[in-house]
Amino acid sequence: MRDLKGTDFQKMVWIEIKKIPKGKTITYKELAIKMGKPKAYRAVANACAKKPLLGRMPCHRVIRCDGKMGGYLGKKGIERKKRLLQSEGVKLKSNN
């Protein structure tokens, strides 16, 4: 992680994202709380959007607190995020 370009906060977010197990999701807010920064959920979402290594950083496992997908910058964006989660066995709400 030291070699990645980003702020210390972004690097903290990226480290936590890599800990999310396959087939599990966490909300931006839960991730902020886990990091000891409960009000920083928007900053967490921002860090997710700026992450490097698109295919190697499981940011698709981070979702909004209302259960919706949130954003995803990869090719085909939100549809790709849905497919990635479904391929890991995550059950999505019908409104996603």
C-alpha positions in Angstrom: 0.0 0.0 0.0 2.9 2.4 0.5 3.6 2.5 -3.2 0.0 3.5 -4.0 -0.6 7.2 -4.6 -3.3 8.7 -2.3 -3.7 10.4 1.0 -3.2 8.6 4.2 -7.0 8.5 4.7 -7.5 7.0 1.2 -4.9 4.4 1.9 -6.6 3.5 5.2 -9.9 3.0 3.3 -8.2 0.9 0.7 -6.6 -1.3 3.4 -10.0 -1.9 5.0 -11.7 -2.6 1.7 -9.2 -5.4 1.0 -10.3 -7.0 4.3 -13.9 -7.4 3.2 -14.5 -11.1 2.5 -15.8 -12.4 -0.8 -19.6 -12.6 -0.7 -19.9 -10.0 2.0 -20.8 -6.3 1.8 -20.3 -3.4 4.1 -21.8 0.1 3.9 -19.7 3.3 3.5 -20.9 4.3 6.9 -20.0 1.0 8.5 -16.6 1.2 7.0 -16.1 4.8 8.3 -17.2 3.6 11.8 -14.8 0.6 11.6 -12.0 3.1 10.8 -12.9 5.2 13.9 -14.2 8.0 11.8 -18.0 7.6 12.0 -18.9 10.9 10.2 -16.5 10.3 7.3 -18.7 8.1 5.3 -18.8 10.5 2.3 -15.0 10.6 2.4 -15.0 6.8 2.4 -17.1 6.8 -0.7 -14.8 9.4 -2.3 -11.8 7.2 -1.5 -13.5 4.2 -3.0 -14.0 6.2 -6.2 -10.3 7.1 -6.3 -8.9 3.7 -5.6 -6.2 2.3 -7.8 -6.1 -1.3 -9.1 -9.7 -1.6 -10.2 -9.6 -5.3 -10.6 -7.7 -6.0 -7.4 -9.5 -3.8 -5.0 -12.9 -5.2 -4.0 -14.6 -1.8 -3.7 -17.7 -3.4 -5.3 -18.4 -4.8 -1.8 -19.0 -1.4 -0.3 -22.6 -0.2 -0.7 -24.9 2.5 0.5 -26.6 2.3 3.9 -30.1 2.0 2.2 -28.9 -1.2 0.5 -28.5 0.4 -2.9 -25.3 0.0 -4.9 -23.9 3.5 -4.8 -21.4 4.3 -7.5 -18.9 2.3 -9.4 -16.3 3.7 -11.8 -15.3 0.5 -13.6 -16.3 -0.3 -17.2 -20.2 -0.3 -17.4 -20.3 1.0 -13.8 -23.2 0.0 -11.7 -24.1 -3.0 -13.9 -20.6 -4.4 -13.4 -20.8 -3.9 -9.6 -24.1 -5.8 -9.6 -22.6 -8.7 -11.6 -19.5 -8.9 -9.4 -21.7 -9.0 -6.2 -24.0 -11.6 -7.7 -21.1 -13.7 -8.9 -19.9 -13.8 -5.2 -23.4 -15.0 -4.1 -24.6 -11.6 -2.6 -28.4 -11.4 -2.6 -29.3 -7.9 -3.9 -32.5 -6.0 -3.1 -34.9 -5.8 -6.0 -34.6 -2.0 -6.1 -31.0 -2.1 -7.1 
